[in-house]
């Protein structure tokens, strides 16, 4: 049998099964335990980014990594076999990220309400169409999220969150506001600017956003999206807290959306399969490069385990026992803390969203600035 055909039949079907199983499995877990029951109330970014990035390594390590041992290279075989693991990881992660983004938008239903108060008696949904409402701009507020990004923190990001209460009418507003209209603006500048230049950029951007909000057409909206537990919602809650003087996680943030509700998913479904096909094509082409190890192939067909496995040795090292008991405990605790941080929605790169980037532009009182 042709060596290339053997390599392809030995690796690619498993890659297909692992990818499909991971996609369907993660979507089912999130839909049942996060969307339907909210048992796993992780931040949206955890479901859409961090879990799809980390999760593929589990099936890759268990089922795909051994398959790549049949590939022989002239030198540095282990490193080049790892290249194939990286390619499968990139392909799976891309497909899973897009699939989770698709699930975010596709799983929500659109409910119609005549007035804002009707949302209290409706089943919780992600999207609403409200026929009649008013906004109390006199109770408007905003908050700012400022953080660096880029491989070397070369960019500085401004993100302003504006809110104002949504009520049935302005004649008899409620004593407490539960529903808030949310609008956000973003801008990215160079983080290499001086402190004064950053201050000037921030003040100019803030002034521009306030002018936009003063002229904002609040009723020019096709439907609203009820924000889930994500970073944008945290920004809006900060703006709400600036005017209410207290933190309240029970408030509802509604973001206006334009366009047809049926088009909310965009081309995500196409790109789920497109990203997989692109990655698969690259892997198939690269399989032309290495030679086939018939000895390793026969060993795997017989079900024999390799005499030495670096990953197994590494995992065994995490088990606390003599002579590395203390080191293993320290590593396990660090891994546990890292997992807890991820699931809690803490940004692992900028965990505190630090504003200490060399400029003194932290806004003071942001209430009623529109």
Secondary structure, 3 states (H helix, E strand, C coil): CCHHHHHHHHHHHHHHHHHHHHHHHHHHHHHHHHHHCCCCCCCHHHHHHHHHHHHHHHHHHHHHHHHHHHEECCCCHHHHHHHHHHHHHHHHHHHHHHHHHHHHHHCCCEEEECCHHHHHHCCCCCEEEECCCEEEEEEEEEEEEEEEECCCCCEEEEEEEEEEEEECCCCCCCCCCCEEEEEEEEEEEECCCCHHHHHHHHHHHHHHHHHHHHCCCCCCCCEEEECCCCHHHHHHHHHHHHHHCCCCCCCEEEEEECCCHHHCCCCHHHHHHHHHHHHHHHHHHHCCCCEECHHHHHHHHCCCCCCCCHHHHHHHHCCCCCCCHHHHHHHHHHHHHHHHHHHCCCCCCCCCCCCCCCCCCCCCCCECCC
